[in-house]
Amino acid sequence: MNMKKRTKISIFLIYLSIVILLVFLGCKYYFSEEQNIGYYDFEEANLQEEIVDGKRVLTEINLGITMEIPKDWEYEIFRTSFTVKDPKINVKFPLKDFKEWTEGCSIRVYAEEDFTFKGEKSSIFEDEIKRFDNLKIGNSAFLKGDSFDFLSLNGEEVLMGRKEFEEVDFDGDIMFNYITILDKKNRRIYEVSSLLSTKVPECEEYFNQFVNNFKI
């Protein structure tokens, strides 16, 4: 095989490799975007924080929300969620290791909004309003967990849902609590959630405090 032919083959292989890489990255991005579409990307969050009266106040500028946590708590940013937690939490995965979980709490925040995909406009916000309305008339088919209540938060109606877990060989109760908040001005849905255990009773108080101080 002469040098000229070998050079052509090498260039072709390099070109083919680049095309395959671009296709792979494109597919990865496409499916990743499709999977998370509608959720606010917290990796693009613009966070500001300050200490006020011994509390850490976090403001996410892009969304215009303010959250308050204990001064020594930490926060983690994921693509579709924002988590605050007590660094003293003694297990990595409370839901999986609930029997050993005896200290520390965590709270997670999601944000969803309408989007356009492949030319089709979604109606996430309107669908959530309809879900609220159906729950108000007792249509349990629209219930995500096991029970719910409608509460007033800063003068606005919010949905408090609960998911209970059946435990084996565990002297206590485990419950997943979440608050759904509708931001009517920006047509955005917030969900604030936390896993609660009777073995860590202070977590319910922290959850309630966090929700009560959640400002839009």
C-alpha positions in Angstrom: 0.0 0.0 0.0 1.5 3.3 -1.0 1.9 6.3 1.2 -0.8 8.3 -0.6 -3.4 5.6 -0.1 -2.5 5.1 3.5 -2.9 8.9 4.1 -6.4 8.9 2.5 -7.4 5.9 4.7 -6.1 7.7 7.8 -7.9 10.9 7.0 -11.1 8.9 6.4 -10.8 7.1 9.7 -10.2 10.3 11.6 -13.2 11.9 9.9 -15.4 8.9 10.7 -14.3 8.9 14.3 -15.2 12.6 14.6 -18.6 12.0 13.0 -19.3 9.1 15.4 -18.2 11.2 18.4 -20.5 14.1 17.4 -23.4 11.8 16.8 -22.9 10.2 20.2 -22.6 13.5 22.0 -25.6 14.8 20.2 -27.7 11.8 21.1 -26.6 12.0 24.7 -27.5 15.7 24.9 -30.8 15.1 23.2 -32.0 12.3 25.4 -30.7 14.1 28.5 -32.6 17.2 27.6 -35.7 15.2 26.8 -35.6 13.3 30.1 -35.2 16.5 32.2 -37.4 18.8 30.0 -39.7 21.0 32.0 -37.6 21.0 35.1 -35.5 24.0 36.0 -31.8 23.3 35.7 -30.3 24.2 39.1 -26.8 23.8 37.6 -27.5 27.2 36.0 -28.7 28.7 39.3 -27.5 32.1 40.4 -27.3 31.8 44.2 -26.6 34.5 46.7 -26.4 33.9 50.4 -26.1 35.9 53.6 -26.3 35.3 57.3 -29.3 37.0 58.9 -30.1 36.5 62.7 -28.0 33.4 62.8 -29.7 31.8 59.8 -28.4 31.2 56.3 -30.6 33.0 53.7 -30.3 31.7 50.2 -31.7 33.6 47.2 -31.9 32.1 43.8 -31.9 35.1 41.5 -33.0 33.4 38.3 -36.2 32.1 39.9 -36.7 34.9 42.4 -37.0 32.6 45.4 -35.6 32.9 48.9 -35.0 30.0 51.3 -33.8 30.0 54.9 -31.8 27.2 56.6 -29.8 26.8 59.8 -26.4 28.5 59.6 -24.4 25.2 59.7 -26.4 23.4 57.0 -25.0 22.7 53.6 -26.6 22.7 50.1 -26.1 20.6 47.0 -27.0 21.5 43.4 -28.2 18.8 41.0 -29.5 19.3 37.5 -33.2 19.0 38.4 -33.1 19.7 42.1 -31.6 21.7 44.9 -31.0 20.0 48.3 -30.3 21.5 51.7 -29.1 19.2 54.5 -27.7 19.0 58.0 -24.0 17.9 57.7 -24.5 15.7 60.8 -26.8 13.3 58.9 -25.4 9.9 59.7 -26.5 7.9 56.6 -25.9 8.7 52.9 -29.3 7.4 51.7 -32.0 7.8 54.5 -34.7 6.0 52.5 -32.5 2.9 52.0 -30.8 3.1 55.4 -33.8 4.2 57.4 -33.1 1.7 60.2 -29.7 3.3 60.9 -30.8 6.9 60.3 -31.0 8.6 63.7 -29.5 12.1 63.1 -29.6 14.8 60.5 -32.3 16.0 58.0 -32.5 17.0 54.3 -35.0 18.9 52.2 -35.2 18.9 48.4 -36.6 21.6 46.0 -37.8 21.0 42.4 -39.1 23.6 40.0 -41.2 22.9 36.8 -42.5 25.2 34.2 -44.2 25.1 30.7 -41.9 24.3 27.8 -42.0 23.8 24.0 -40.6 20.5 22.6 -40.6 19.5 19.0 -42.9 22.5 18.3 -45.5 21.3 20.8 -46.3 23.6 23.8 -46.7 21.8 27.1 -49.4 22.7 29.7 -47.7 21.6 32.9 -49.0 24.5 34.9 -52.6 24.2 33.7 -52.4 20.4 34.3 -51.4 21.1 37.9 -54.2 23.6 38.5 -56.6 20.9 37.2 -55.1 18.4 39.6 -55.7 20.8 42.5 -59.3 21.3 41.4 -59.9 17.5 41.1 -58.5 16.9 44.6 -60.7 19.6 46.0 -63.8 17.6 44.8 -62.4 14.4 46.2 -61.1 12.8 43.0 -58.4 10.6 44.5 -57.2 9.5 41.1 -55.1 12.7 41.0 -53.4 11.9 44.4 -49.7 11.2 44.1 -49.3 9.8 47.7 -51.6 8.4 50.4 -53.2 11.5 51.8 -53.3 15.3 51.3 -54.4 18.6 52.8 -54.7 22.1 51.3 -52.9 24.7 53.4 -52.4 28.5 53.3 -48.8 29.7 52.8 -48.2 33.4 52.7 -51.8 33.9 51.7 -51.6 31.4 48.9 -53.1 27.9 48.7 -50.6 25.0 48.6 -51.0 21.3 48.5 -49.5 19.1 51.3 -49.1 15.5 50.2 -47.9 12.5 52.2 -46.6 9.1 51.2 -46.3 6.5 53.9 -44.0 3.5 53.9 -44.6 0.0 55.3 -41.5 -0.9 57.4 -40.4 -4.3 58.5 -38.5 -4.9 61.8 -38.5 -1.2 62.5 -39.7 0.5 65.6 -40.9 3.7 64.0 -42.6 5.3 61.0 -41.3 6.6 57.7 -43.1 9.2 55.7 -42.4 11.2 52.6 -43.9 14.7 52.8 -44.1 17.2 50.0 -45.6 20.7 49.5 -46.7 21.8 46.0 -46.6 25.6 45.5 -48.0 27.3 42.4 -46.3 30.5 41.2 -49.2 31.9 39.2 -47.3 35.0 38.1 -44.5 33.0 36.4 -46.5 29.9 35.7 -44.1 27.8 37.7 -44.5 24.8 40.0 -42.4 24.3 43.1 -42.2 21.1 45.1 -40.5 21.0 48.5 -40.1 17.5 49.9 -38.5 15.7 52.8 -38.3 12.2 54.1 -39.4 12.1 57.8 -38.8 9.5 60.4 -40.1 9.2 64.0 -36.5 8.2 64.8 -35.5 11.8 63.8 -38.5 13.9 65.0 -36.7 17.2 64.6 -36.9 16.8 60.8 -40.6 17.6 60.7 -40.0 20.9 62.5 -37.1 21.8 60.1 -39.3 20.9 57.1 -42.1 23.1 58.4 -39.8 26.0 59.1 -38.2 25.7 55.6 -41.7 25.7 53.9 -42.9 28.6 56.0 -39.9 30.7 55.0 -40.0 29.8 51.3 -40.6 33.0 49.5 -41.4 33.6 45.8 
